[in-house]
Amino acid sequence: MAVSSTAIGLTRGAHVGISVSDLDVSIAFYQALTGREPVAEGTMSSVPFGRSQGLPVAKLRYATINIDGLGIDLIEFRDPVGERTNGAANRPGSMHLCFKVDDFGTVHRRMKEAGYDFLGDDYTFIAGEVTPDAALGTKVAYFNDPDGTNLEIIEPKGGFAN
């Protein structure tokens, strides 16, 4: 796909959409994670909407949970049902959703106590491993939602990860 280098200017996010296998399980997970209730829930059955996504039809259930500055759309496709992506961090096309925290240690500990399984040890960016230096001292940890969507908590330092 050849794309022109002309700047389009998209600089504000509205929401992230996450396909899920069981909407009820995902709602419970994201409610526990964010402390927020869905602001919208419903169903949809549409050939035109499906085609807008490159699908023959879109029969789905959805819910939206808003966090500060971003909506999280949870979407359970009932027709056509998709296969799990197993989106490991190093697989092209995989993505992650990052949650900014003010006190990494406290949040990380509370999550571990609540039973969240982290993919590995938490990490603090150090000199010699990352450039530019704006990231030095930034703390991160990664975990997955029930369908394997990559999630992250971050306590940024300096001008990194605004």
N, C-alpha and C positions, 0 to 999 in steps of 0.2 A: 504494500500500500504506500504509494508516494503521496506525501503531504507537503504542501507549500510551507516555506519558512516564515510566511507572513504571520505576525502576532495577531491572535484573535482577542486576547484580553480577558479570559475567564479567570477571575481572581477570588471568587467567593463560592464556598461550598454550601449546598442546601441539605443534602442527605447522603447517606451511604446505604445501598441496598444489599442485603445479605440473603441469599437463597438458603432455605432451611428444610430439613426433612420432616420435622414435626413442630408446627407453629406453637402449640401449647407448651412444649418443653423449652423452646427457645424464648418465649415470652417470660417464663419463670426464670430462666437463666439471666436474661438481660435485666429483668426487674430486680433480681437479687444483686446483680453487679452494679446497677446505676441507682437503685432506690427510687426509680421512677415508674409510673404506671403508663400503659399505652395511651396516647392521645387520640388514636384512631385504630379501629379494627374493622375488617369487613371481608367481603368476597368479591370476585370479579370473574366474569366469563365474557371474553371478547376476542373475536377473530382479528379486528383491526389493531388492537393493542398487542396481541401476540405477534402479528406481522411486523409491528414497529420494533420488536426485539429479535426479529429473524426467526420467529416460531410460527407454526401454522395456526395456533390458537393459544390463548392464555386463560386457563381456568385455575384460579388461585385463591388462597386465603392470605391475608396480610395483617400486620399490626405495625404501628409506628411508635417508637419510644424516643422522645426528645431529650437530648442532653444539651448543655449550654452551647449554643451556636451550631448544632448539628442534629439532624434527625437520623435515627437508625430504623430503616424499613426492613422488617422481617417478612419474607415472602415464601410461602409454601406452595410450590407449583403442583397442582393436582393433575393437570393435563396440559402439556406433556410433562411427565415426571422425569427429572434429570438424574444423572448419576453423580455420586459424590466426587469432588475434584481432588481430594487429598492434597490440598494446596500447601505443600511444604514451602518454607520461606525462600528456598533457592530455585523454585520452579517458575520459569517465565509465565507471566499472567496471574500469578498468585498476588494477593494483596494483604495488607493488615490494617486494622483499625486501632489507633493509638489513643489512649486515655491519659490526659495530662493530670498529674497529681502534685500537690504542694509538699507532702511529707511522704516520700517514697518508703522509708523504713516502716512507718506505721501502716500504710496501706498494704504493702507487701506482706507484712506479718499477719494482718487481719485476714487477708485473702488466703494465706496458707492455713491459718487456723480454721477458716470456713470450708476448707477442703478443695480449693482450687489447685490444680496440678500445673506447675510451671514446666515449660519445655526444657529448661536448663537452669543454671544458676543465674541470679541477678548479676548485672554487669554495670560497672562505672567506667566511662570513657577516660583513658589515661594518655599522657603524652607519649608520642612515638607510635601509637596505634591508630590515631585518627587525625586528619587535618580537615578543616582548619581548627585552630585551637579553641574556637567558640564552643565546641562540644565538650571540652574538658570538664570533668566532674558530673556530666549528665548521667543519670541512673536509669536503667531500663530492665524490664523483665517481660518475658513472652509466655503466652498461654493460649489455649484454644477454647472455642465455644463447643457445644455438643456436636456440631457437624464438622469440626476441624477448621473453622475460620480462624486465621491467625489474629491474635489480639495482643496488645502491648500496654504496659503502664510505663510512663516516663516522668521523671522530674528533671526538666531541662535546666541547664546552666547557661549563663551568658545570653547570646542572641540565638542560640540553637533551638529549633523546634518551637517556634512561636506558635 
